[in-house]
Amino acid sequence: METRLFRALIIGGATHTSCTLPAVTLVCQKGGPTWAQERTLVAVKPDGVQRRLVGTVIQRFERRGFKLVGMKMLQAPENILAEHYQDLQRKPFYPALISYMSSGPVVAMVWEGCDVVRVSRAMIGHTDSTEAAPGTIRGDFSIHISRNIVHASDSVEGAQREIQLWFQNSELVNWADGGHYNSSCPA
């Protein structure tokens, strides 16, 4: 089995992430702990699409070394939104949330990489824009808690559920197939 070593500069610092890439499984090491390859759902919400921030969000994830494995722009169907936000159905803001999320197009994406779930949550910042740190997507662009630009899965299990909800398997690219690592993973 062929193995390649991937090193990516973490933007904003001099930290390197090393990933060993066997045929299908990606094992990532950053100073000792080992993480398996993960996938996460990231969705640019209607306010982010309307404000033309889709490219900015994509650019930030690409600069972190993550791979885009699926993307589509859609008017989110109410049944998908209801299932996606099922844990919030009893909250008083739920009807407004569903109305907002169906008010315009959403750009749903699946990103793949080492520790991508945790890192993507850090990249997007706190849900409340007043508490989101500068340098995060929400800290830089969000103007209100109910118009906070972007969603990212909050756990590996949540990411798996959300990806299955928003995407068919046939809509996702398997970068391990066809030797695509040659173009994105320096040896």
URMOPE-V854776 format. One record per residue. N is the residue number from 1. PSI is psi as a letter, one per 40 degrees, with the letter a starting at -180 (none if undefined). NEAR is the number of other C-alpha atoms within 12 Angstrom. Layout:
N/PSI/NEAR  N/PSI/NEAR
This chain:
1/h/9  2/h/14  3/h/21  4/i/25  5/h/23  6/h/29  7/h/26  8/h/28  9/h/19  10/h/22  11/h/20  12/e/13  13/i/10  14/f/10  15/i/15  16/i/21  17/h/30  18/h/32  19/h/35  20/h/30  21/g/32  22/a/22  23/d/19  24/d/21  25/h/24  26/h/29  27/h/27  28/h/29  29/h/25  30/g/22  31/f/12  32/c/11  33/i/14  34/h/17  35/i/25  36/i/25  37/h/30  38/i/33  39/i/40  40/i/44  41/h/44  42/h/44  43/h/42  44/h/41  45/i/40  46/d/33  47/d/31  48/d/36  49/d/29  50/d/18  51/e/22  52/f/19  53/e/27  54/d/31  55/d/18  56/d/23  57/d/37  58/d/34  59/d/18  60/d/27  61/d/36  62/d/25  63/d/20  64/e/31  65/e/31  66/i/39  67/h/35  68/h/33  69/e/32  70/i/30  71/h/28  72/i/24  73/h/21  74/i/25  75/h/25  76/h/30  77/i/21  78/d/20  79/d/16  80/d/22  81/d/31  82/d/23  83/d/20  84/d/31  85/f/26  86/d/19  87/e/12  88/e/17  89/d/17  90/e/12  91/i/13  92/d/10  93/e/15  94/d/20  95/d/19  96/d/18  97/d/27  98/d/30  99/d/21  100/d/25  101/d/37  102/e/23  103/e/23  104/a/22  105/i/25  106/i/33  107/h/36  108/h/39  109/i/39  110/h/42  111/i/40  112/i/38  113/a/41  114/h/38  115/f/33  116/d/36  117/d/34  118/d/26  119/d/32  120/d/41  121/d/28  122/d/27  123/d/36  124/d/40  125/i/31  126/i/29  127/d/28  128/h/23  129/d/26  130/e/21  131/e/19  132/h/25  133/i/20  134/i/18  135/e/19  136/i/31  137/d/38  138/d/39  139/d/26  140/d/26  141/d/30  142/i/33  143/e/21  144/i/20  145/d/22  146/e/26  147/g/29  148/f/37  149/d/41  150/i/44  151/i/40  152/i/42  153/i/34  154/e/27  155/i/22  156/d/27  157/d/16  158/d/24  159/d/32  160/d/27  161/d/23  162/d/32  163/d/35  164/d/25  165/d/23  166/d/35  167/i/30  168/i/18  169/d/15  170/e/13  171/e/18  172/h/27  173/h/22  174/g/23  175/e/28  176/d/26  177/i/14  178/e/12  179/f/18  180/e/18  181/d/26  182/d/17  183/d/13  184/e/23  185/g/26  186/i/18  187/none/17
